Amino acid sequence: MLAAGATGLGALTAGCLGFALGNEPLEFDAARVEPSGETLESTGYAETDVERERIEETVEVAGVSREVRASFWTAVYDKTVEIEDIESESAVFAAVSTPAMEVLGQEFNPLADLDDEELLVEFLGEAGGEFDDLGELSPEESFEHPILGAEREVSVFTGSTEPAAELEEELEVDLLVTSFDHADDFLVLVGGHPRLDPEERFNLEDLLASVDHPLE
């Protein structure tokens, strides 16, 4: 947003000037990212939570403490899948949008520093249900998938969760995650499904391909 010397002075907007002088916080607002309603309907996923949250942090810019305020969006969807004649296991998809939050070349988005495994634990854990505790994750593969006009790398992990009462062993799950910059936001898309239902991966891939951003 700002650069050193004359270029930086020319880039100072009214809001950024107040931030630079310490008179007011710098604000960043992410735009929503969500899968299409048509794809949600065709894959059988239902919205469980769409939430806009705000955070406030004090950051160090050029050796000076400044306040940053940011908003981000989290959307979670799930469905019940049938495994071995029971209907108590879930598949889940989550889409997260956070602002890039870059000032003077410094990145303040904490998600940008997380690897794929950490992103899975962060957001599928919040989704709840069978994904509360994924245990130790194992990387399986990665593949390219068309999302928002470009081929994005999607990583696949396996993990295990506590089983339903009808199952005697831990339930193995397959987990998908991708993250990338788009339209001034940092997006994270994650999904998980029981490994005993491998066909569910195609539904998660359809959801990944269908996301739209930015949404007002």
MOWOTA-V266564 format. One record per residue. RES is the residue in one letter. SS is DSSP state (H for helix, E for strand, C for the rest). PHI is phi in whole degrees, 0 to 359 (* if undefined). NEAR is the number of other ideal C-beta (glycine too) atoms within 12 Angstrom. Layout:
res=RES ss=SS phi=PHI near=NEAR
res=RES ss=SS phi=PHI near=NEAR
//
This chain:
res=M ss=C phi=* near=29
res=L ss=C phi=243 near=26
res=A ss=C phi=230 near=16
res=A ss=C phi=286 near=12
res=G ss=H phi=67 near=10
res=A ss=H phi=297 near=10
res=T ss=H phi=299 near=13
res=G ss=H phi=295 near=20
res=L ss=H phi=296 near=14
res=G ss=H phi=290 near=14
res=A ss=C phi=271 near=19
res=L ss=C phi=286 near=21
res=T ss=C phi=277 near=16
res=A ss=H phi=300 near=13
res=G ss=H phi=294 near=22
res=C ss=H phi=292 near=28
res=L ss=H phi=296 near=19
res=G ss=H phi=299 near=17
res=F ss=H phi=294 near=29
res=A ss=H phi=298 near=25
res=L ss=C phi=277 near=16
res=G ss=C phi=82 near=16
res=N ss=C phi=277 near=14
res=E ss=C phi=206 near=17
res=P ss=C phi=285 near=27
res=L ss=E phi=264 near=36
res=E ss=E phi=248 near=25
res=F ss=E phi=231 near=34
res=D ss=E phi=231 near=26
res=A ss=C phi=277 near=37
res=A ss=C phi=264 near=28
res=R ss=E phi=295 near=27
res=V ss=E phi=231 near=38
res=E ss=E phi=211 near=35
res=P ss=C phi=289 near=37
res=S ss=C phi=291 near=23
res=G ss=H phi=298 near=19
res=E ss=H phi=297 near=15
res=T ss=H phi=288 near=25
res=L ss=H phi=302 near=29
res=E ss=H phi=293 near=18
res=S ss=H phi=289 near=16
res=T ss=H phi=267 near=32
res=G ss=C phi=85 near=25
res=Y ss=C phi=271 near=36
res=A ss=E phi=236 near=21
res=E ss=E phi=292 near=22
res=T ss=E phi=250 near=23
res=D ss=E phi=195 near=24
res=V ss=E phi=231 near=22
res=E ss=E phi=220 near=19
res=R ss=E phi=255 near=21
res=E ss=E phi=240 near=20
res=R ss=E phi=236 near=19
res=I ss=E phi=230 near=25
res=E ss=E phi=231 near=17
res=E ss=E phi=222 near=22
res=T ss=E phi=258 near=16
res=V ss=E phi=239 near=28
res=E ss=E phi=260 near=15
res=V ss=E phi=237 near=29
res=A ss=C phi=53 near=17
res=G ss=C phi=81 near=9
res=V ss=E phi=240 near=16
res=S ss=E phi=281 near=14
res=R ss=E phi=224 near=30
res=E ss=E phi=266 near=24
res=V ss=E phi=237 near=34
res=R ss=E phi=244 near=24
res=A ss=E phi=216 near=32
res=S ss=E phi=242 near=23
res=F ss=E phi=217 near=32
res=W ss=E phi=243 near=33
res=T ss=E phi=229 near=33
res=A ss=E phi=236 near=40
res=V ss=E phi=235 near=36
res=Y ss=E phi=224 near=37
res=D ss=E phi=213 near=33
res=K ss=E phi=209 near=31
res=T ss=E phi=270 near=23
res=V ss=E phi=243 near=34
res=E ss=E phi=267 near=20
res=I ss=E phi=229 near=27
res=E ss=C phi=49 near=18
res=D ss=C phi=67 near=12
res=I ss=E phi=242 near=19
res=E ss=E phi=230 near=15
res=S ss=E phi=237 near=21
res=E ss=E phi=254 near=34
res=S ss=E phi=237 near=36
res=A ss=E phi=247 near=45
res=V ss=E phi=217 near=46
res=F ss=E phi=222 near=49
res=A ss=E phi=225 near=47
res=A ss=E phi=234 near=48
res=V ss=E phi=234 near=43
res=S ss=E phi=232 near=43
res=T ss=E phi=232 near=42
res=P ss=E phi=289 near=36
res=A ss=C phi=297 near=29
res=M ss=C phi=54 near=35
res=E ss=E phi=245 near=26
res=V ss=E phi=225 near=34
res=L ss=C phi=52 near=27
res=G ss=C phi=79 near=15
res=Q ss=E phi=262 near=21
res=E ss=E phi=266 near=22
res=F ss=C phi=246 near=31
res=N ss=C phi=274 near=31
res=P ss=H phi=295 near=21
res=L ss=H phi=293 near=33
res=A ss=H phi=295 near=23
res=D ss=H phi=268 near=14
res=L ss=C phi=271 near=21
res=D ss=C phi=276 near=18
res=D ss=H phi=300 near=30
res=E ss=H phi=296 near=27
res=E ss=H phi=293 near=23
res=L ss=H phi=295 near=36
res=L ss=H phi=299 near=41
res=V ss=H phi=297 near=27
res=E ss=H phi=297 near=26
res=F ss=H phi=262 near=39
res=L ss=H phi=287 near=44
res=G ss=H phi=297 near=27
res=E ss=H phi=290 near=25
res=A ss=H phi=293 near=35
res=G ss=C phi=79 near=19
res=G ss=H phi=63 near=32
res=E ss=H phi=293 near=36
res=F ss=H phi=257 near=37
res=D ss=C phi=299 near=19
res=D ss=C phi=227 near=21
res=L ss=C phi=273 near=36
res=G ss=C phi=66 near=24
res=E ss=C phi=280 near=16
res=L ss=C phi=265 near=31
res=S ss=E phi=237 near=20
res=P ss=E phi=291 near=19
res=E ss=E phi=249 near=22
res=E ss=E phi=193 near=17
res=S ss=E phi=217 near=17
res=F ss=E phi=210 near=19
res=E ss=E phi=270 near=17
res=H ss=E phi=216 near=29
res=P ss=E phi=287 near=18
res=I ss=E phi=219 near=31
res=L ss=C phi=52 near=29
res=G ss=C phi=81 near=13
res=A ss=E phi=211 near=16
res=E ss=E phi=278 near=16
res=R ss=E phi=249 near=27
res=E ss=E phi=279 near=21
res=V ss=E phi=249 near=34
res=S ss=E phi=263 near=33
res=V ss=E phi=241 near=33
res=F ss=E phi=235 near=34
res=T ss=E phi=240 near=29
res=G ss=E phi=209 near=34
res=S ss=E phi=217 near=26
res=T ss=E phi=230 near=37
res=E ss=C phi=296 near=22
res=P ss=C phi=281 near=22
res=A ss=C phi=291 near=25
res=A ss=C phi=300 near=10
res=E ss=C phi=285 near=15
res=L ss=C phi=255 near=21
res=E ss=C phi=273 near=10
res=E ss=C phi=247 near=14
res=E ss=C phi=300 near=21
res=L ss=E phi=267 near=36
res=E ss=E phi=281 near=30
res=V ss=E phi=231 near=45
res=D ss=E phi=258 near=41
res=L ss=E phi=231 near=46
res=L ss=E phi=243 near=46
res=V ss=E phi=210 near=44
res=T ss=E phi=214 near=43
res=S ss=E phi=213 near=37
res=F ss=E phi=192 near=34
res=D ss=E phi=274 near=25
res=H ss=E phi=204 near=29
res=A ss=C phi=50 near=21
res=D ss=C phi=70 near=20
res=D ss=E phi=237 near=35
res=F ss=E phi=253 near=35
res=L ss=E phi=254 near=44
res=V ss=E phi=231 near=47
res=L ss=E phi=236 near=47
res=V ss=E phi=224 near=48
res=G ss=E phi=206 near=47
res=G ss=E phi=210 near=49
res=H ss=E phi=209 near=43
res=P ss=E phi=298 near=40
res=R ss=C phi=296 near=29
res=L ss=C phi=292 near=28
res=D ss=C phi=236 near=28
res=P ss=C phi=297 near=20
res=E ss=C phi=295 near=20
res=E ss=H phi=294 near=34
res=R ss=H phi=300 near=32
res=F ss=H phi=297 near=22
res=N ss=H phi=294 near=33
res=L ss=H phi=296 near=45
res=E ss=H phi=295 near=31
res=D ss=H phi=296 near=28
res=L ss=H phi=296 near=46
res=L ss=H phi=302 near=42
res=A ss=H phi=291 near=30
res=S ss=H phi=268 near=30
res=V ss=C phi=297 near=43
res=D ss=E phi=238 near=29
res=H ss=E phi=195 near=32
res=P ss=E phi=272 near=20
res=L ss=E phi=251 near=24
res=E ss=C phi=282 near=12
//
